[in-house]
Amino acid sequence: MLSTYKAMLNGDRLEWSDEAPELVVDGQPVPVHVTILDESLLQSQRHAGGQHMAAALERLATRGGLANMPDPVTWQREIRQDRNLPGQDS
């Protein structure tokens, strides 16, 4: 069963609100799931993300779109970076 602890996210660090959980893992990273409780923060990020996407699509359109890509399969192989899926060991 998953345990729940209260914390505040400050930049890239979690600051525990109550007593910090005892995680003795010899300096190894500990996988966590973080749920943002303040929906207003997420709304502003979603809006900003939409603006970034619109700008990216505009740049793509000015370059001629995907029609200017000679071989999309080769392009995908060149830029692809595999990663482990969450919850799966490597």
C-alpha positions as CSV (number, residue, x, y, z in Angstrom):
1,M,0.0,0.0,0.0
2,L,1.2,3.5,-0.8
3,S,2.0,5.9,2.0
4,T,1.0,9.5,1.9
5,Y,3.1,12.4,3.4
6,K,2.4,16.1,3.3
7,A,5.1,18.3,1.7
8,M,5.5,21.5,-0.3
9,L,7.2,21.5,-3.6
10,N,9.8,24.3,-3.7
11,G,11.6,24.5,-7.0
12,D,12.9,21.0,-7.5
13,R,12.8,20.0,-3.8
14,L,10.1,18.6,-1.5
15,E,9.9,20.2,1.9
16,W,8.1,18.0,4.4
17,S,5.2,19.6,6.2
18,D,5.1,17.1,9.0
19,E,7.8,14.6,10.0
20,A,9.8,13.4,7.1
21,P,9.3,9.7,6.2
22,E,12.1,7.4,7.2
23,L,13.6,6.2,3.9
24,V,16.8,4.4,4.4
25,V,18.0,3.5,1.0
26,D,21.8,4.2,1.2
27,G,21.7,7.3,-0.9
28,Q,19.7,5.7,-3.7
29,P,16.8,7.7,-5.3
30,V,13.4,6.9,-4.1
31,P,10.5,6.8,-6.6
32,V,7.5,9.0,-5.7
33,H,4.2,10.1,-7.1
34,V,3.5,13.8,-6.6
35,T,-0.1,15.2,-6.9
36,I,-0.4,19.0,-7.3
37,L,-3.3,20.1,-5.0
38,D,-3.7,23.7,-6.2
39,E,-5.6,23.5,-9.5
40,S,-5.0,27.3,-10.2
41,L,-1.3,26.6,-10.7
42,L,-2.0,23.9,-13.2
43,Q,-4.4,26.1,-15.2
44,S,-1.8,28.8,-15.7
45,Q,0.7,26.2,-16.8
46,R,-1.7,24.6,-19.3
47,H,-2.4,28.1,-20.8
48,A,1.3,28.8,-21.2
49,G,1.8,25.3,-22.7
50,G,-0.8,26.1,-25.3
51,Q,0.9,29.3,-26.3
52,H,4.2,27.4,-26.6
53,M,2.5,24.8,-28.8
54,A,0.9,27.4,-31.0
55,A,4.3,29.1,-31.5
56,A,5.9,25.7,-32.4
57,L,3.2,24.9,-34.9
58,E,3.6,28.4,-36.4
59,R,7.4,27.8,-36.9
60,L,6.7,24.4,-38.4
61,A,4.2,25.9,-40.8
62,T,6.6,28.6,-41.9
63,R,9.2,26.0,-42.7
64,G,6.8,24.1,-45.0
65,G,5.5,21.6,-42.5
66,L,6.2,17.9,-42.7
67,A,6.3,18.0,-46.5
68,N,9.8,19.3,-46.3
69,M,11.0,16.3,-44.4
70,P,12.6,13.9,-46.9
71,D,12.4,10.7,-44.8
72,P,10.3,10.9,-41.6
73,V,11.3,7.3,-40.6
74,T,15.0,8.1,-40.7
75,W,14.4,11.4,-38.8
76,Q,12.5,9.6,-36.1
77,R,15.3,7.0,-35.7
78,E,17.9,9.7,-35.4
79,I,16.1,11.7,-32.7
80,R,14.5,8.9,-30.7
81,Q,15.6,8.4,-27.2
82,D,14.3,5.3,-25.4
83,R,13.6,5.5,-21.7
84,N,12.3,3.2,-19.0
85,L,8.5,3.4,-18.5
86,P,7.3,4.4,-15.0
87,G,7.1,1.3,-12.8
88,Q,9.3,-0.8,-15.0
89,D,12.8,-1.8,-14.2
90,S,15.5,-1.6,-16.8
